[in-house]
Amino acid sequence: MAILIIETFILTAIAVGAGILVGVLVKQWFGRRTVGSERLAEVMAAAEAAEADMSDDREKAEQQAPSLEATEPETAAPATSGDVPVAAPSVAEALTGPAAEVSAGLDRIAAADRLGERPPALPGPRPGGADDLRRIRGIGPQNATRLNALGIYHLDQIAAWTPAEARWVGAYLAFPGRIEREDWIGQAKALASGDGDGTAEF
């Protein structure tokens, strides 16, 4: 009887010890799995936040990009390619043809405004037609066209320019100092009064 009690006690102790050991192992195994799951959840949340930020950046870029459909539908390119965000084109890259010329003209005007004062302009030539501004030495066909686009059609307009206005036009035409060196104002005064032919040295 005593042996039976001893054997029962030993078996009970072994069972309790085995249960404790199994419980510790199970707790450690499930505990590691829980920590890993939490880390995986954190990584997934970070990835979702990054994707949301990229989506917001793409929407902002699309809103800030110029609308090309109204101006140049043939050359308009999609803002994105698949799921990869593409940087919005700058205005200088996006505009072509006449639109690019307008953009460049606005840039020249902004630069000229920092250096001088824009001369008075006319909405169109006076009755009788515009003067041939190419009679002034230094004004070629391209500069004559640009001056006409500024509302400068007549020699007496150039003759009336102030130094600040001459600086403005020189900066706009991307020839700073050229008007003064070639004395466009003096040439225009002589031509407007009938004293010059545009080829004499002034």
C-alpha positions, 0 to 999 in steps of 0.5 A, spaced: 500 500 500 505 504 501 508 503 494 502 504 491 502 511 494 509 513 493 508 511 485 501 515 485 505 521 488 511 520 483 506 519 477 502 526 479 509 530 480 511 527 473 504 529 470 505 536 474 512 537 472 510 535 464 504 540 465 508 546 467 513 545 462 508 544 456 505 550 459 511 554 459 513 552 452 506 553 449 506 560 452 513 562 449 511 559 442 504 563 442 508 569 445 513 570 440 507 569 435 503 575 438 509 579 438 511 578 430 503 579 429 504 586 432 510 587 428 507 585 422 501 590 423 505 595 424 509 594 418 503 594 414 500 600 417 506 604 415 506 601 408 498 603 408 500 610 410 506 611 405 501 609 399 496 614 402 502 619 402 504 618 395 496 618 392 496 625 396 502 627 392 500 624 386 493 628 386 496 635 388 501 634 382 495 633 378 492 639 380 498 643 380 499 641 373 497 646 367 491 643 363 493 641 357 487 638 354 484 645 352 491 648 349 495 642 346 490 636 346 495 632 341 501 633 345 498 632 352 501 626 356 498 622 362 500 625 368 501 618 371 504 611 368 500 605 371 501 605 379 508 609 379 507 616 380 510 621 375 512 628 376 508 633 373 511 637 367 514 644 369 510 649 365 516 650 360 516 643 358 509 642 358 508 648 353 509 647 346 508 652 340 505 658 341 503 657 348 511 656 349 512 663 346 507 666 350 510 663 356 517 665 354 514 672 353 511 672 360 518 670 363 521 676 359 516 681 361 517 679 369 525 680 368 524 686 364 520 689 370 526 688 375 530 692 370 526 698 368 519 701 366 515 698 360 514 704 355 507 706 353 504 702 348 498 703 342 493 698 341 495 698 334 498 702 328 495 709 327 492 710 320 496 710 315 500 703 317 506 702 322 513 704 320 518 700 318 522 699 325 527 695 321 530 702 318 533 703 325 540 699 325 540 694 330 532 692 329 531 686 324 525 682 322 525 678 329 526 684 333 521 688 329 515 683 330 517 683 338 516 690 338 510 690 334 507 685 339 509 690 345 505 695 342 511 699 339 509 701 331 512 707 330 519 711 330 516 717 334 514 711 340 522 709 340 524 716 340 520 718 346 523 712 350 526 714 357 532 711 359 528 706 364 524 704 358 530 703 354 533 698 359 526 695 359 525 693 352 533 691 352 531 686 357 525 684 354 529 683 347 534 679 351 539 684 349 541 689 355 545 695 353 544 694 346 539 699 345 544 704 348 550 702 344 546 702 338 543 709 339 536 706 337 533 713 340 537 717 337 536 714 330 529 714 331 529 721 332 533 722 326 528 718 322 522 721 325 524 728 323 526 725 316 534 727 317 536 720 317 535 713 313 537 708 318 544 706 316 548 712 318 552 712 324 549 715 330 
